[in-house]
Amino acid sequence: MNICVFCSAAELDSVYTDAAREFAGLLGKRGHSLVWGGSDSGLMKVVADGVQEAGGRLIGISVEFLRDVARPDADEMIVTADLAERKALMLDRADAVVVLVGGTGTLDEATEILELRKHGMHAKPVVVLNTAGFYDGLRQQMARMEAEGFLPIPLADLVTFADDGQQALELLGA
Ligand SMILES: C/C(=C\CNc1ncnc2c1ncn2[C@@H]1O[C@H](COP(=O)(O)O)[C@@H](O)[C@H]1O)CO
């Protein structure tokens, strides 16, 4: 399975890096490939290292203005002209999407993928890995959207939340 991971490009506390490393190890051990933003920094690097060390393939989808920080030893590295093309290609190459902890870049990627799913433009499963309750606020917000009629489909059909990497992969059947 090609699993697209959106996650932070920042250096983070071990509560986040340990969980990301564990998830990446499972992904690699089970023979899946990682589709990710291609950079060798922060949590993105932790995940790519973990997948590669466990024997998984790395498919990087970088973007022209970040070409200089693309990981040199990925199995594949595609460089798109802009962020919009990059997101489209990441989704295109993925069988499923997992959202790890992140900032505005991660949120941008995740919400676009959810919006496309909401409109039936794809049916790829999306799981949010809620390490240390990082996404409790988002989960609560989305539950409110559902309860108050802002979502045209059940929230559970749009996205599911996992507490750890094992559960995330279980939800994907991966
Ligand atoms: C090493 C440097 C920059 C590297 N930055 C990024 N490289 C690749 N992809 C990135 C980068 N920043 C954002 N992205 C994409 O958004 C997500 C991470 O954003 P966040 O705001 O950190 O959550 C990630 O999934 C990428 O696809 C120079 O210092």
Backbone and ligand atoms as CSV (ligand in chain L), in Angstrom:
chain,resi,resn,atom,element,x,y,z
A,1,MET,N,N,0.856,-1.191,0.000
A,1,MET,CA,C,0.000,0.000,0.000
A,1,MET,C,C,0.899,1.251,0.000
A,2,ASN,N,N,0.522,2.261,-0.753
A,2,ASN,CA,C,1.225,3.556,-0.683
A,2,ASN,C,C,0.498,4.426,0.343
A,3,ILE,N,N,1.171,4.738,1.422
A,3,ILE,CA,C,0.533,5.518,2.479
A,3,ILE,C,C,1.126,6.921,2.507
A,4,CYS,N,N,0.274,7.889,2.263
A,4,CYS,CA,C,0.708,9.292,2.261
A,4,CYS,C,C,0.655,9.819,3.698
A,5,VAL,N,N,1.754,10.388,4.135
A,5,VAL,CA,C,1.825,10.940,5.492
A,5,VAL,C,C,2.067,12.447,5.406
A,6,PHE,N,N,1.169,13.194,6.032
A,6,PHE,CA,C,1.380,14.623,6.211
A,6,PHE,C,C,1.845,14.825,7.646
A,7,CYS,N,N,2.894,15.597,7.840
A,7,CYS,CA,C,3.384,15.830,9.210
A,7,CYS,C,C,4.306,17.032,9.231
A,8,SER,N,N,4.657,17.415,10.436
A,8,SER,CA,C,5.447,18.620,10.655
A,8,SER,C,C,6.849,18.548,10.039
A,9,ALA,N,N,7.317,19.705,9.567
A,9,ALA,CA,C,8.693,19.815,9.097
A,9,ALA,C,C,9.595,20.321,10.220
A,10,ALA,N,N,9.038,20.484,11.439
A,10,ALA,CA,C,9.803,21.063,12.558
A,10,ALA,C,C,10.435,19.983,13.438
A,11,GLU,N,N,11.454,20.402,14.187
A,11,GLU,CA,C,12.076,19.522,15.187
A,11,GLU,C,C,11.166,19.534,16.411
A,12,LEU,N,N,10.777,18.365,16.906
A,12,LEU,CA,C,9.757,18.317,17.964
A,12,LEU,C,C,10.209,17.498,19.163
A,13,ASP,N,N,9.436,17.618,20.218
A,13,ASP,CA,C,9.660,16.876,21.453
A,13,ASP,C,C,9.564,15.360,21.213
A,14,SER,N,N,10.231,14.601,22.080
A,14,SER,CA,C,10.264,13.143,21.898
A,14,SER,C,C,8.881,12.496,22.014
A,15,VAL,N,N,7.943,13.164,22.680
A,15,VAL,CA,C,6.601,12.566,22.739
A,15,VAL,C,C,6.038,12.402,21.318
A,16,TYR,N,N,6.408,13.311,20.439
A,16,TYR,CA,C,5.944,13.238,19.053
A,16,TYR,C,C,6.885,12.402,18.170
A,17,THR,N,N,8.193,12.579,18.366
A,17,THR,CA,C,9.121,11.834,17.498
A,17,THR,C,C,9.071,10.332,17.796
A,18,ASP,N,N,8.913,9.966,19.063
A,18,ASP,CA,C,8.860,8.534,19.389
A,18,ASP,C,C,7.647,7.874,18.731
A,19,ALA,N,N,6.499,8.558,18.813
A,19,ALA,CA,C,5.273,8.001,18.226
A,19,ALA,C,C,5.393,7.920,16.704
A,20,ALA,N,N,6.004,8.938,16.099
A,20,ALA,CA,C,6.158,8.945,14.636
A,20,ALA,C,C,7.110,7.837,14.196
A,21,ARG,N,N,8.171,7.626,14.967
A,21,ARG,CA,C,9.146,6.580,14.636
A,21,ARG,C,C,8.489,5.195,14.735
A,22,GLU,N,N,7.677,5.016,15.757
A,22,GLU,CA,C,6.997,3.733,15.926
A,22,GLU,C,C,6.058,3.457,14.742
A,23,PHE,N,N,5.297,4.481,14.377
A,23,PHE,CA,C,4.371,4.345,13.247
A,23,PHE,C,C,5.143,4.033,11.958
A,24,ALA,N,N,6.235,4.774,11.741
A,24,ALA,CA,C,7.030,4.581,10.523
A,24,ALA,C,C,7.612,3.176,10.469
A,25,GLY,N,N,8.062,2.668,11.616
A,25,GLY,CA,C,8.630,1.319,11.667
A,25,GLY,C,C,7.599,0.273,11.279
A,26,LEU,N,N,6.379,0.434,11.787
A,26,LEU,CA,C,5.308,-0.512,11.438
A,26,LEU,C,C,5.015,-0.461,9.945
A,27,LEU,N,N,4.969,0.769,9.437
A,27,LEU,CA,C,4.658,0.960,8.014
A,27,LEU,C,C,5.697,0.236,7.141
A,28,GLY,N,N,6.974,0.450,7.471
A,28,GLY,CA,C,8.049,-0.178,6.697
A,28,GLY,C,C,8.056,-1.694,6.843
A,29,LYS,N,N,7.889,-2.156,8.090
A,29,LYS,CA,C,7.929,-3.608,8.360
A,29,LYS,C,C,6.828,-4.348,7.618
A,30,ARG,N,N,5.704,-3.683,7.451
A,30,ARG,CA,C,4.578,-4.344,6.771
A,30,ARG,C,C,4.661,-4.227,5.245
A,31,GLY,N,N,5.761,-3.652,4.768
A,31,GLY,CA,C,6.000,-3.611,3.327
A,31,GLY,C,C,5.290,-2.484,2.591
A,32,HIS,N,N,4.828,-1.486,3.323
A,32,HIS,CA,C,4.174,-0.352,2.674
A,32,HIS,C,C,5.210,0.668,2.201
A,33,SER,N,N,4.786,1.523,1.297
A,33,SER,CA,C,5.639,2.626,0.837
A,33,SER,C,C,5.128,3.935,1.421
A,34,LEU,N,N,6.069,4.826,1.697
A,34,LEU,CA,C,5.724,6.145,2.223
A,34,LEU,C,C,5.681,7.157,1.084
A,35,VAL,N,N,4.555,7.851,0.975
A,35,VAL,CA,C,4.468,9.016,0.086
A,35,VAL,C,C,4.487,10.220,1.021
A,36,TRP,N,N,5.484,11.073,0.861
A,36,TRP,CA,C,5.568,12.227,1.767
A,36,TRP,C,C,6.164,13.423,1.039
A,37,GLY,N,N,6.258,14.536,1.737
A,37,GLY,CA,C,6.681,15.784,1.110
A,37,GLY,C,C,8.128,15.830,0.656
A,38,GLY,N,N,8.893,14.794,0.964
A,38,GLY,CA,C,10.225,14.647,0.394
A,38,GLY,C,C,11.356,15.341,1.126
A,39,SER,N,N,11.025,16.153,2.128
A,39,SER,CA,C,12.097,16.891,2.804
A,39,SER,C,C,12.745,16.064,3.894
A,40,ASP,N,N,13.978,16.436,4.161
A,40,ASP,CA,C,14.781,15.725,5.153
A,40,ASP,C,C,14.898,16.569,6.413
A,41,SER,N,N,13.760,17.010,6.913
A,41,SER,CA,C,13.814,17.855,8.110
A,41,SER,C,C,12.699,17.478,9.081
A,42,GLY,N,N,12.965,17.735,10.368
A,42,GLY,CA,C,11.952,17.577,11.398
A,42,GLY,C,C,11.293,16.205,11.424
A,43,LEU,N,N,10.000,16.226,11.693
A,43,LEU,CA,C,9.255,14.958,11.801
A,43,LEU,C,C,9.194,14.249,10.443
A,44,MET,N,N,9.260,15.030,9.362
A,44,MET,CA,C,9.266,14.412,8.028
A,44,MET,C,C,10.475,13.487,7.883
A,45,LYS,N,N,11.594,13.919,8.419
A,45,LYS,CA,C,12.811,13.084,8.358
A,45,LYS,C,C,12.682,11.876,9.285
A,46,VAL,N,N,12.140,12.092,10.468
A,46,VAL,CA,C,11.965,10.980,11.418
A,46,VAL,C,C,11.146,9.869,10.761
A,47,VAL,N,N,10.054,10.253,10.106
A,47,VAL,CA,C,9.174,9.262,9.474
A,47,VAL,C,C,9.902,8.570,8.304
A,48,ALA,N,N,10.563,9.362,7.465
A,48,ALA,CA,C,11.267,8.765,6.313
A,48,ALA,C,C,12.383,7.835,6.786
A,49,ASP,N,N,13.143,8.254,7.789
A,49,ASP,CA,C,14.201,7.381,8.341
A,49,ASP,C,C,13.606,6.067,8.840
A,50,GLY,N,N,12.513,6.181,9.593
A,50,GLY,CA,C,11.894,4.997,10.198
A,50,GLY,C,C,11.396,4.012,9.158
A,51,VAL,N,N,10.759,4.535,8.117
A,51,VAL,CA,C,10.242,3.655,7.053
A,51,VAL,C,C,11.408,2.994,6.323
A,52,GLN,N,N,12.400,3.787,5.988
A,52,GLN,CA,C,13.544,3.252,5.229
A,52,GLN,C,C,14.292,2.188,6.039
A,53,GLU,N,N,14.535,2.475,7.328
A,53,GLU,CA,C,15.257,1.511,8.180
A,53,GLU,C,C,14.490,0.198,8.318
A,54,ALA,N,N,13.165,0.276,8.238
A,54,ALA,CA,C,12.348,-0.939,8.374
A,54,ALA,C,C,12.112,-1.621,7.028
A,55,GLY,N,N,12.691,-1.110,5.966
A,55,GLY,CA,C,12.616,-1.782,4.667
A,55,GLY,C,C,11.552,-1.267,3.717
A,56,GLY,N,N,10.892,-0.158,4.070
A,56,GLY,CA,C,9.862,0.395,3.185
A,56,GLY,C,C,10.457,1.327,2.125
A,57,ARG,N,N,9.676,1.571,1.096
A,57,ARG,CA,C,10.121,2.469,0.014
A,57,ARG,C,C,9.727,3.911,0.316
A,58,LEU,N,N,10.526,4.838,-0.186
A,58,LEU,CA,C,10.253,6.271,0.010
A,58,LEU,C,C,9.919,6.930,-1.321
A,59,ILE,N,N,8.731,7.514,-1.393
A,59,ILE,CA,C,8.306,8.235,-2.600
A,59,ILE,C,C,8.107,9.697,-2.199
A,60,GLY,N,N,9.059,10.510,-2.549
A,60,GLY,CA,C,9.007,11.928,-2.166
A,60,GLY,C,C,8.323,12.758,-3.242
A,61,ILE,N,N,7.432,13.655,-2.796
A,61,ILE,CA,C,6.810,14.598,-3.734
A,61,ILE,C,C,7.194,15.991,-3.230
A,62,SER,N,N,8.280,16.503,-3.768
A,62,SER,CA,C,8.764,17.808,-3.318
A,62,SER,C,C,8.187,18.899,-4.225
A,63,VAL,N,N,8.650,20.096,-4.005
A,63,VAL,CA,C,8.158,21.227,-4.775
A,63,VAL,C,C,9.365,22.106,-5.129
A,64,GLU,N,N,9.273,22.785,-6.252
A,64,GLU,CA,C,10.433,23.487,-6.793
A,64,GLU,C,C,11.184,24.329,-5.748
A,65,PHE,N,N,10.448,25.101,-4.939
A,65,PHE,CA,C,11.151,26.008,-4.025
A,65,PHE,C,C,11.786,25.285,-2.832
A,66,LEU,N,N,11.497,23.975,-2.686
A,66,LEU,CA,C,12.132,23.188,-1.617
A,66,LEU,C,C,13.064,22.111,-2.187
A,67,ARG,N,N,13.342,22.213,-3.484
A,67,ARG,CA,C,14.162,21.208,-4.150
A,67,ARG,C,C,15.494,20.982,-3.419
A,68,ASP,N,N,16.073,22.061,-2.891
A,68,ASP,CA,C,17.392,21.964,-2.254
A,68,ASP,C,C,17.386,21.153,-0.966
A,69,VAL,N,N,16.204,20.985,-0.341
A,69,VAL,CA,C,16.164,20.229,0.912
A,69,VAL,C,C,15.500,18.858,0.726
A,70,ALA,N,N,15.361,18.451,-0.538
A,70,ALA,CA,C,14.779,17.122,-0.798
A,70,ALA,C,C,15.774,16.038,-0.381
A,71,ARG,N,N,15.229,14.941,0.135
A,71,ARG,CA,C,16.075,13.832,0.604
A,71,ARG,C,C,16.797,13.186,-0.584
A,72,PRO,N,N,18.119,13.049,-0.483
A,72,PRO,CA,C,18.855,12.547,-1.650
A,72,PRO,C,C,18.690,11.051,-1.919
A,73,ASP,N,N,18.358,10.251,-0.890
A,73,ASP,CA,C,18.355,8.800,-1.096
A,73,ASP,C,C,16.945,8.195,-1.151
A,74,ALA,N,N,15.951,9.008,-1.502
A,74,ALA,CA,C,14.594,8.450,-1.652
A,74,ALA,C,C,14.567,7.523,-2.863
A,75,ASP,N,N,13.666,6.542,-2.842
A,75,ASP,CA,C,13.559,5.631,-3.987
A,75,ASP,C,C,13.036,6.356,-5.209
A,76,GLU,N,N,12.145,7.305,-4.951
A,76,GLU,CA,C,11.626,8.173,-6.031
A,76,GLU,C,C,11.553,9.578,-5.479
A,77,MET,N,N,11.848,10.566,-6.298
A,77,MET,CA,C,11.658,11.958,-5.867
A,77,MET,C,C,11.115,12.748,-7.065
A,78,ILE,N,N,9.908,13.236,-6.893
A,78,ILE,CA,C,9.277,14.034,-7.949
A,78,ILE,C,C,9.226,15.474,-7.447
A,79,VAL,N,N,9.562,16.416,-8.311
A,79,VAL,CA,C,9.545,17.828,-7.911
A,79,VAL,C,C,8.465,18.542,-8.724
A,80,THR,N,N,7.459,19.042,-8.032
A,80,THR,CA,C,6.351,19.706,-8.722
A,80,THR,C,C,6.615,21.214,-8.811
A,81,ALA,N,N,5.850,21.877,-9.652
A,81,ALA,CA,C,6.062,23.321,-9.850
A,81,ALA,C,C,5.552,24.122,-8.663
A,82,ASP,N,N,4.444,23.694,-8.073
A,82,ASP,CA,C,3.876,24.474,-6.961
A,82,ASP,C,C,3.169,23.550,-5.963
A,83,LEU,N,N,2.691,24.157,-4.874
A,83,LEU,CA,C,2.106,23.355,-3.789
A,83,LEU,C,C,0.799,22.673,-4.208
A,84,ALA,N,N,0.036,23.344,-5.061
A,84,ALA,CA,C,-1.240,22.758,-5.493
A,84,ALA,C,C,-0.986,21.469,-6.287
A,85,GLU,N,N,-0.034,21.541,-7.198
A,85,GLU,CA,C,0.300,20.349,-7.993
A,85,GLU,C,C,0.837,19.247,-7.077
A,86,ARG,N,N,1.621,19.660,-6.084
A,86,ARG,CA,C,2.206,18.691,-5.156
A,86,ARG,C,C,1.104,17.937,-4.395
A,87,LYS,N,N,0.132,18.673,-3.861
A,87,LYS,CA,C,-0.930,18.018,-3.096
A,87,LYS,C,C,-1.715,17.047,-3.978
A,88,ALA,N,N,-1.989,17.484,-5.199
A,88,ALA,CA,C,-2.744,16.616,-6.114
A,88,ALA,C,C,-1.966,15.336,-6.397
A,89,LEU,N,N,-0.674,15.466,-6.589
A,89,LEU,CA,C,0.144,14.295,-6.906
A,89,LEU,C,C,0.292,13.373,-5.692
A,90,MET,N,N,0.421,13.968,-4.500
A,90,MET,CA,C,0.528,13.147,-3.282
A,90,MET,C,C,-0.728,12.282,-3.141
A,91,LEU,N,N,-1.871,12.892,-3.363
A,91,LEU,CA,C,-3.125,12.138,-3.263
A,91,LEU,C,C,-3.194,11.082,-4.356
A,92,ASP,N,N,-2.787,11.467,-5.548
A,92,ASP,CA,C,-2.830,10.549,-6.685
A,92,ASP,C,C,-1.978,9.301,-6.425
A,93,ARG,N,N,-0.826,9.486,-5.805
A,93,ARG,CA,C,0.089,8.354,-5.574
A,93,ARG,C,C,-0.276,7.514,-4.347
A,94,ALA,N,N,-1.242,8.010,-3.547
A,94,ALA,CA,C,-1.558,7.355,-2.280
A,94,ALA,C,C,-2.761,6.423,-2.393
A,95,ASP,N,N,-2.727,5.356,-1.556
A,95,ASP,CA,C,-3.912,4.517,-1.378
A,95,ASP,C,C,-4.664,4.943,-0.120
A,96,ALA,N,N,-3.960,5.621,0.779
A,96,ALA,CA,C,-4.549,6.053,2.045
A,96,ALA,C,C,-3.708,7.212,2.579
A,97,VAL,N,N,-4.310,7.991,3.480
A,97,VAL,CA,C,-3.625,9.172,4.021
A,97,VAL,C,C,-3.623,9.101,5.543
A,98,VAL,N,N,-2.471,9.366,6.138
A,98,VAL,CA,C,-2.377,9.466,7.603
A,98,VAL,C,C,-1.815,10.841,7.941
A,99,VAL,N,N,-2.506,11.516,8.840
A,99,VAL,CA,C,-2.087,12.855,9.248
A,99,VAL,C,C,-1.453,12.764,10.633
A,100,LEU,N,N,-0.173,13.070,10.707
A,100,LEU,CA,C,0.508,13.107,11.999
A,100,LEU,C,C,0.496,14.544,12.515
A,101,VAL,N,N,1.071,14.760,13.675
A,101,VAL,CA,C,1.072,16.114,14.235
A,101,VAL,C,C,1.780,17.076,13.292
A,102,GLY,N,N,1.283,18.292,13.237
A,102,GLY,CA,C,1.895,19.267,12.342
A,102,GLY,C,C,1.324,20.650,12.544
A,103,GLY,N,N,1.820,21.578,11.754
A,103,GLY,CA,C,1.386,22.974,11.823
A,103,GLY,C,C,0.485,23.327,10.648
A,104,THR,N,N,0.617,24.544,10.144
A,104,THR,CA,C,-0.299,25.015,9.108
A,104,THR,C,C,-0.139,24.244,7.788
A,105,GLY,N,N,1.089,23.825,7.490
A,105,GLY,CA,C,1.301,23.065,6.254
A,105,GLY,C,C,0.540,21.758,6.301
A,106,THR,N,N,0.631,21.072,7.428
A,106,THR,CA,C,-0.063,19.793,7.603
A,106,THR,C,C,-1.579,19.996,7.571
A,107,LEU,N,N,-2.013,21.054,8.245
A,107,LEU,CA,C,-3.458,21.335,8.294
A,107,LEU,C,C,-3.986,21.649,6.894
A,108,ASP,N,N,-3.216,22.409,6.136
A,108,ASP,CA,C,-3.600,22.741,4.752
A,108,ASP,C,C,-3.754,21.472,3.921
A,109,GLU,N,N,-2.795,20.592,4.041
A,109,GLU,CA,C,-2.838,19.347,3.264
A,109,GLU,C,C,-4.027,18.485,3.704
A,110,ALA,N,N,-4.199,18.372,5.016
A,110,ALA,CA,C,-5.266,17.508,5.530
A,110,ALA,C,C,-6.643,18.034,5.142
A,111,THR,N,N,-6.859,19.326,5.284
A,111,THR,CA,C,-8.196,19.846,4.993
A,111,THR,C,C,-8.507,19.753,3.491
A,112,GLU,N,N,-7.501,19.934,2.652
A,112,GLU,CA,C,-7.763,19.798,1.207
A,112,GLU,C,C,-8.183,18.362,0.867
A,113,ILE,N,N,-7.480,17.420,1.452
A,113,ILE,CA,C,-7.807,16.005,1.170
A,113,ILE,C,C,-9.204,15.674,1.702
A,114,LEU,N,N,-9.560,16.243,2.863
A,114,LEU,CA,C,-10.900,15.998,3.419
A,114,LEU,C,C,-11.973,16.675,2.571
A,115,GLU,N,N,-11.686,17.865,2.084
A,115,GLU,CA,C,-12.654,18.578,1.253
A,115,GLU,C,C,-12.927,17.810,-0.050
A,116,LEU,N,N,-11.861,17.276,-0.634
A,116,LEU,CA,C,-12.024,16.486,-1.862
A,116,LEU,C,C,-12.827,15.214,-1.574
A,117,ARG,N,N,-12.572,14.630,-0.418
A,117,ARG,CA,C,-13.331,13.411,-0.057
A,117,ARG,C,C,-14.803,13.753,0.186
A,118,LYS,N,N,-15.023,14.866,0.857
A,118,LYS,CA,C,-16.400,15.301,1.122
A,118,LYS,C,C,-17.205,15.414,-0.169
A,119,HIS,N,N,-16.542,15.896,-1.225
A,119,HIS,CA,C,-17.231,16.077,-2.508
A,119,HIS,C,C,-17.172,14.836,-3.396
A,120,GLY,N,N,-16.699,13.734,-2.834
A,120,GLY,CA,C,-16.673,12.478,-3.589
A,120,GLY,C,C,-15.619,12.445,-4.677
A,121,MET,N,N,-14.617,13.309,-4.576
A,121,MET,CA,C,-13.563,13.341,-5.612
A,121,MET,C,C,-12.534,12.223,-5.407
A,122,HIS,N,N,-12.548,11.614,-4.222
A,122,HIS,CA,C,-11.758,10.410,-3.986
A,122,HIS,C,C,-12.402,9.665,-2.830
A,123,ALA,N,N,-12.007,8.406,-2.650
A,123,ALA,CA,C,-12.575,7.608,-1.558
A,123,ALA,C,C,-11.463,6.989,-0.716
A,124,LYS,N,N,-10.309,7.640,-0.731
A,124,LYS,CA,C,-9.167,7.087,0.010
A,124,LYS,C,C,-9.338,7.373,1.504
A,125,PRO,N,N,-9.110,6.356,2.349
A,125,PRO,CA,C,-9.308,6.569,3.781
A,125,PRO,C,C,-8.309,7.580,4.361
A,126,VAL,N,N,-8.805,8.388,5.291
A,126,VAL,CA,C,-7.969,9.398,5.953
A,126,VAL,C,C,-8.027,9.148,7.464
A,127,VAL,N,N,-6.857,8.934,8.054
A,127,VAL,CA,C,-6.771,8.709,9.501
A,127,VAL,C,C,-5.899,9.794,10.117
A,128,VAL,N,N,-6.388,10.371,11.198
A,128,VAL,CA,C,-5.587,11.337,11.959
A,128,VAL,C,C,-4.975,10.602,13.140
A,129,LEU,N,N,-3.654,10.612,13.202
A,129,LEU,CA,C,-2.956,9.985,14.337
A,129,LEU,C,C,-2.824,11.031,15.441
A,130,ASN,N,N,-3.636,10.831,16.465
A,130,ASN,CA,C,-3.824,11.856,17.499
A,130,ASN,C,C,-2.840,11.657,18.656
A,131,THR,N,N,-1.562,11.781,18.350
A,131,THR,CA,C,-0.524,11.552,19.360
A,131,THR,C,C,-0.670,12.512,20.537
A,132,ALA,N,N,-0.703,11.944,21.718
A,132,ALA,CA,C,-0.767,12.740,22.966
A,132,ALA,C,C,-1.945,13.725,22.955
A,133,GLY,N,N,-2.997,13.364,22.243
A,133,GLY,CA,C,-4.184,14.227,22.212
A,133,GLY,C,C,-3.993,15.531,21.451
A,134,PHE,N,N,-2.960,15.572,20.588
A,134,PHE,CA,C,-2.651,16.818,19.866
A,134,PHE,C,C,-3.859,17.333,19.090
A,135,TYR,N,N,-4.651,16.409,18.519
A,135,TYR,CA,C,-5.781,16.824,17.684
A,135,TYR,C,C,-7.122,16.750,18.410
A,136,ASP,N,N,-7.098,16.734,19.728
A,136,ASP,CA,C,-8.371,16.704,20.464
A,136,ASP,C,C,-9.252,17.908,20.098
A,137,GLY,N,N,-8.605,19.055,19.937
A,137,GLY,CA,C,-9.360,20.270,19.600
A,137,GLY,C,C,-10.007,20.161,18.225
A,138,LEU,N,N,-9.248,19.653,17.251
A,138,LEU,CA,C,-9.781,19.474,15.892
A,138,LEU,C,C,-10.937,18.472,15.903
A,139,ARG,N,N,-10.744,17.412,16.665
A,139,ARG,CA,C,-11.776,16.374,16.744
A,139,ARG,C,C,-13.072,16.966,17.314
A,140,GLN,N,N,-12.908,17.759,18.348
A,140,GLN,CA,C,-14.077,18.388,18.987
A,140,GLN,C,C,-14.758,19.347,18.002
A,141,GLN,N,N,-13.945,20.102,17.267
A,141,GLN,CA,C,-14.498,21.057,16.297
A,141,GLN,C,C,-15.281,20.318,15.222
A,142,MET,N,N,-14.706,19.211,14.751
A,142,MET,CA,C,-15.373,18.469,13.681
A,142,MET,C,C,-16.654,17.803,14.195
A,143,ALA,N,N,-16.628,17.357,15.447
A,143,ALA,CA,C,-17.845,16.774,16.034
A,143,ALA,C,C,-18.936,17.839,16.110
A,144,ARG,N,N,-18.532,19.059,16.424
A,144,ARG,CA,C,-19.517,20.146,16.470
A,144,ARG,C,C,-20.057,20.448,15.067
A,145,MET,N,N,-19.170,20.439,14.075
A,145,MET,CA,C,-19.617,20.641,12.681
A,145,MET,C,C,-20.678,19.603,12.321
A,146,GLU,N,N,-20.404,18.357,12.694
A,146,GLU,CA,C,-21.360,17.285,12.373
A,146,GLU,C,C,-22.676,17.500,13.134
A,147,ALA,N,N,-22.563,17.763,14.424
A,147,ALA,CA,C,-23.765,17.894,15.259
A,147,ALA,C,C,-24.644,19.053,14.812
A,148,GLU,N,N,-24.031,20.126,14.297
A,148,GLU,CA,C,-24.795,21.319,13.944
A,148,GLU,C,C,-25.061,21.439,12.440
A,149,GLY,N,N,-24.839,20.345,11.710
A,149,GLY,CA,C,-25.267,20.301,10.313
A,149,GLY,C,C,-24.324,20.921,9.295
A,150,PHE,N,N,-23.060,21.064,9.654
A,150,PHE,CA,C,-22.113,21.651,8.703
A,150,PHE,C,C,-21.511,20.627,7.746
A,151,LEU,N,N,-21.716,19.338,8.058
A,151,LEU,CA,C,-21.101,18.303,7.213
A,151,LEU,C,C,-22.190,17.568,6.440
A,152,PRO,N,N,-22.038,17.419,5.130
A,152,PRO,CA,C,-23.059,16.723,4.337
A,152,PRO,C,C,-22.981,15.211,4.442
A,153,ILE,N,N,-21.893,14.698,5.024
A,153,ILE,CA,C,-21.764,13.248,5.212
A,153,ILE,C,C,-21.356,13.003,6.663
A,154,PRO,N,N,-21.607,11.779,7.171
A,154,PRO,CA,C,-21.198,11.504,8.554
A,154,PRO,C,C,-19.692,11.712,8.742
A,155,LEU,N,N,-19.349,12.263,9.888
A,155,LEU,CA,C,-17.930,12.511,10.165
A,155,LEU,C,C,-17.104,11.239,10.034
A,156,ALA,N,N,-17.685,10.113,10.493
A,156,ALA,CA,C,-16.952,8.840,10.447
A,156,ALA,C,C,-16.658,8.398,9.016
A,157,ASP,N,N,-17.438,8.905,8.045
A,157,ASP,CA,C,-17.169,8.576,6.642
A,157,ASP,C,C,-16.104,9.497,6.043
A,158,LEU,N,N,-15.781,10.534,6.772
A,158,LEU,CA,C,-14.812,11.521,6.267
A,158,LEU,C,C,-13.424,11.230,6.814
A,159,VAL,N,N,-13.355,11.009,8.116
A,159,VAL,CA,C,-12.049,10.854,8.756
A,159,VAL,C,C,-12.213,10.051,10.040
A,160,THR,N,N,-11.170,9.290,10.388
A,160,THR,CA,C,-11.186,8.599,11.684
A,160,THR,C,C,-9.930,8.996,12.455
A,161,PHE,N,N,-10.009,8.870,13.761
A,161,PHE,CA,C,-8.903,9.263,14.632
A,161,PHE,C,C,-8.328,8.017,15.305
A,162,ALA,N,N,-6.999,7.963,15.354
A,162,ALA,CA,C,-6.313,6.842,15.998
A,162,ALA,C,C,-5.438,7.365,17.128
A,163,ASP,N,N,-5.298,6.536,18.167
A,163,ASP,CA,C,-4.466,6.943,19.298
A,163,ASP,C,C,-2.997,6.597,19.099
A,164,ASP,N,N,-2.736,5.592,18.269
A,164,ASP,CA,C,-1.331,5.218,18.029
A,164,ASP,C,C,-1.188,4.628,16.616
A,165,GLY,N,N,0.060,4.361,16.261
A,165,GLY,CA,C,0.346,3.898,14.910
A,165,GLY,C,C,-0.305,2.570,14.579
A,166,GLN,N,N,-0.305,1.683,15.560
A,166,GLN,CA,C,-0.921,0.361,15.360
A,166,GLN,C,C,-2.395,0.523,14.980
A,167,GLN,N,N,-3.085,1.358,15.736
A,167,GLN,CA,C,-4.514,1.571,15.478
A,167,GLN,C,C,-4.719,2.275,14.133
A,168,ALA,N,N,-3.826,3.195,13.808
A,168,ALA,CA,C,-3.950,3.907,12.524
A,168,ALA,C,C,-3.902,2.913,11.369
A,169,LEU,N,N,-2.951,1.984,11.432
A,169,LEU,CA,C,-2.830,1.003,10.348
A,169,LEU,C,C,-3.996,0.022,10.359
A,170,GLU,N,N,-4.470,-0.315,11.552
A,170,GLU,CA,C,-5.663,-1.184,11.630
A,170,GLU,C,C,-6.855,-0.523,10.939
A,171,LEU,N,N,-7.035,0.766,11.192
A,171,LEU,CA,C,-8.162,1.480,10.579
A,171,LEU,C,C,-8.060,1.494,9.066
A,172,LEU,N,N,-6.830,1.420,8.574
A,172,LEU,CA,C,-6.620,1.400,7.119
A,172,LEU,C,C,-6.646,-0.015,6.562
A,173,GLY,N,N,-6.701,-1.006,7.466
A,173,GLY,CA,C,-6.593,-2.391,7.013
A,173,GLY,C,C,-5.226,-2.653,6.409
A,174,ALA,N,N,-4.216,-1.977,6.942
A,174,ALA,CA,C,-2.871,-2.046,6.325
A,174,ALA,C,C,-1.872,-2.829,7.189
L,1,LIG,C1,C,14.319,22.278,5.727
L,1,LIG,C2,C,13.534,23.474,5.361
L,1,LIG,C3,C,12.274,23.444,4.944
L,1,LIG,C4,C,11.525,22.185,4.792
L,1,LIG,N1,N,10.133,22.503,4.794
L,1,LIG,C5,C,9.290,21.703,4.177
L,1,LIG,N2,N,9.720,20.745,3.349
L,1,LIG,C6,C,8.835,19.959,2.729
L,1,LIG,N3,N,7.526,20.016,2.905
L,1,LIG,C7,C,7.092,20.947,3.734
L,1,LIG,C8,C,7.928,21.842,4.379
L,1,LIG,N4,N,7.204,22.675,5.118
L,1,LIG,C9,C,5.939,22.285,4.936
L,1,LIG,N5,N,5.857,21.216,4.129
L,1,LIG,C10,C,4.639,20.453,3.775
L,1,LIG,O1,O,3.652,20.755,4.763
L,1,LIG,C11,C,3.731,19.778,5.808
L,1,LIG,C12,C,4.535,20.316,6.971
L,1,LIG,O2,O,4.107,21.609,7.298
L,1,LIG,P1,P,4.071,22.053,8.835
L,1,LIG,O3,O,3.614,23.477,8.787
L,1,LIG,O4,O,5.438,21.885,9.388
L,1,LIG,O5,O,3.070,21.154,9.474
L,1,LIG,C13,C,4.403,18.538,5.261
L,1,LIG,O6,O,3.490,17.443,5.203
L,1,LIG,C14,C,4.892,18.942,3.875
L,1,LIG,O7,O,4.293,18.220,2.850
L,1,LIG,C15,C,14.225,24.777,5.456
L,1,LIG,O8,O,14.245,25.178,6.801
